[in-house]
Amino acid sequence: MIKRKVYIAGPMSGLPDCNRGAFHLAADVHRALGHIVLNPATLPAGLAEHEYMQICTAMLMCCDEIYLLDGWQQSDGAKAELAMAQKLDFKIVYQEGIDHEITLRGLSA
């Protein structure tokens, strides 16, 4: 069985702790589903925005699916990542209000 490689995208700039909690919860759910997850929220603090985008572009290029967290529309970076994923014909999945904590509880029950 080939595992899906999923890139998590969403808003980070200007949010408390760069929205890492939402990214990590989504990543945990995808891992529980057996996916390989590339999560930009694991990158260290202190880089410039263009450096994050360079790294994230390379991460995205390793995937075959992009998962967009709620609020992605307010993120220039997530919109750019979505455009690239569309151009490369990746599977595109939207969070659309999914409660990851409930999903994780269901997966571990």
Residue pairs with C-beta under 8 A, 6 or more apart in sequence:
3 34
3 35
3 36
4 34
4 35
4 36
4 64
4 65
4 91
5 35
5 36
5 38
5 62
5 63
5 64
5 65
6 30
6 35
6 36
6 37
6 38
6 63
6 65
6 66
6 67
6 93
7 38
7 40
7 59
7 60
7 62
7 63
7 65
7 66
7 67
7 81
7 85
8 23
8 26
8 27
8 30
8 37
8 38
8 39
8 40
8 41
8 67
8 69
9 40
9 60
9 66
9 67
9 68
9 69
9 72
9 75
9 77
9 78
9 81
9 82
10 19
10 22
10 23
10 26
10 68
10 69
10 70
10 71
10 72
10 75
10 78
10 95
11 19
11 69
11 71
11 72
11 74
11 75
11 78
12 18
12 19
12 20
12 23
12 40
12 41
12 75
12 77
13 49
13 75
13 77
18 41
18 45
19 41
19 69
19 71
20 41
22 69
22 70
22 100
23 39
23 40
23 41
23 69
24 39
24 41
25 100
25 101
25 104
26 39
26 67
26 69
26 95
26 100
27 37
27 39
27 41
28 100
28 104
29 100
29 103
29 104
29 107
30 37
30 67
31 37
32 104
32 107
32 108
33 107
35 65
38 59
38 60
38 62
38 63
40 52
40 55
40 56
40 59
43 52
43 55
43 56
47 55
49 77
52 77
53 77
53 80
56 77
56 81
57 81
57 84
60 66
60 81
60 84
60 85
61 88
63 90
64 90
64 91
65 90
65 91
65 92
65 93
66 81
66 82
66 85
66 90
66 91
66 92
66 93
67 93
67 94
67 95
68 78
68 82
68 92
68 93
68 94
68 95
69 78
69 95
70 95
70 96
70 97
72 78
72 79
72 82
72 94
73 79
82 92
85 92
86 92
